[in-house]
Each structure stands twice: as structure tokens, then as C-alpha cells.
Amino acid sequence: MQQAMLQALQAMHQELVALREEVAQLKQLPPPTNADQGNPAPSAAVQETVSDPHGLRALARSLYQDES
């Protein structure tokens, strides 16, 4: 049981590190223009769901956009 908990903790840590790296990259981007603020294409939403199954990256993006 301890091994499973350790593996879960390591997976969460890796996801957190990836999110921090992505936030650092997003902070380096220029602010979006009015044309950039439209809704994403359906294919982009499907791709994001696959690459972000828990929605944490989307949450980080929305928090970053709200702060701007």
C-alpha cells in the first residue's frame, strides 16, 4: 500500500512540475489580441482533453488569464 501511495505521490509531483513549467512558458507569451480570444476549434478541445485528462492545465491557463 505504501508503494502505491508513493507512486501516486510521484505522479502528482511530476504533473505539478509540468504545470509549473507550462505556466512559466505561458508567462513569457505576449498578451492575447482580441482575435486570439475566440473559442478554440473542436479539434483543439479534443486534443486538450487527451493531453490534459484531469483538466489541470486548462485550470492553470484560466487562472493565468484571469490574473492578466
C-alpha positions in Angstrom: 0.0 0.0 0.0 2.8 2.4 0.8 4.4 1.7 -2.6 1.1 2.6 -4.4 0.8 5.8 -2.4 4.4 6.7 -3.2 3.8 6.1 -6.9 0.7 8.2 -6.8 2.6 11.0 -5.0 5.4 10.8 -7.5 2.9 11.0 -10.4 1.3 14.1 -8.8 4.7 15.7 -8.3 5.6 15.1 -12.0 2.3 16.7 -13.1 2.9 19.7 -10.8 6.4 20.2 -12.2 4.9 20.0 -15.8 2.3 22.6 -14.8 4.8 24.9 -13.3 6.9 24.7 -16.5 3.9 25.4 -18.7 2.9 28.4 -16.5 6.4 29.7 -16.9 6.2 29.3 -20.6 2.8 31.0 -20.7 4.0 33.9 -18.7 6.6 34.6 -21.4 4.0 34.9 -24.2 2.7 38.3 -25.2 -0.8 39.2 -24.1 -3.6 37.9 -26.4 -5.2 40.1 -29.0 -8.9 40.4 -29.5 -8.8 38.0 -32.4 -7.0 35.4 -30.2 -9.7 35.3 -27.6 -12.3 33.4 -29.7 -13.4 29.9 -28.8 -11.0 27.1 -29.6 -11.7 24.8 -32.5 -13.3 21.5 -31.6 -10.2 19.5 -32.6 -8.2 21.6 -30.2 -10.6 20.8 -27.4 -10.4 17.1 -28.2 -6.6 17.3 -28.2 -6.5 19.1 -24.9 -8.8 16.6 -23.3 -6.4 13.8 -24.3 -3.3 15.6 -23.2 -4.9 17.1 -20.1 -7.2 14.3 -18.7 -7.7 16.0 -15.3 -8.2 19.5 -16.6 -5.3 20.9 -14.5 -3.6 22.6 -17.5 -6.8 24.2 -18.5 -7.4 25.4 -15.0 -3.9 26.8 -14.8 -4.4 28.6 -18.1 -7.8 30.1 -17.0 -6.2 31.3 -13.7 -3.4 32.9 -15.6 -5.8 34.6 -18.0 -7.9 35.9 -15.1 -4.9 37.5 -13.5 -3.9 39.4 -16.6 
